[in-house]
């Protein structure tokens, strides 16, 4: 029987499973919440990147409604795509900090833009929710991924890079095909 070390004590497989997923050990819940929030945030950034770069009708009507210039669409589209990829890439804690900051600036700016043109909560709730999801991802990231961490950050493995690249490709494909599910354009 294989022996595992849980909380510094060697244990058998069955005991390891009980200890790892016990209600008192919530690390698995934190890790799961982190990955759900991170993948949702990265997907929204990548899908939004396609929407902005392709300048779909919904995005054009949204920018018209918010009185924003269309020349911002390709700029924001490129940065959003890079942000989504950075959130999924293993390592690079400083790059991730910048990506989280950019996502927060974007979402808080979207909320402010909607509020300033007089939109109701139905219009600014979605960017606000994605802003909160990005904050949750940032707050729950593992200790080794933090800039102020005293825990050494292990070098990314080939497996981590493979998973990151595969997830990015899946999100790119989903992001591209998500344009057909865009909301209807804003009324003029």
Secondary structure, DSSP 8 states (H G I E B T S, - for coil): --EEEETTEEEEHHHHHHHHTSTT--HHHHHHHHHHHHHHHHHHHHHHHHHHHHT-HHHHHHHHHTT--TTHHHHHHHHHHHHHHHHHSSS-HHHHHHHHHHHHHHHHHHHHHHHHTT--HHHHHHHHHHHHHHHHHHHHS-GGGSTT-SS------HHHHHHHHHHHHHHHHHHHHGGGG-------
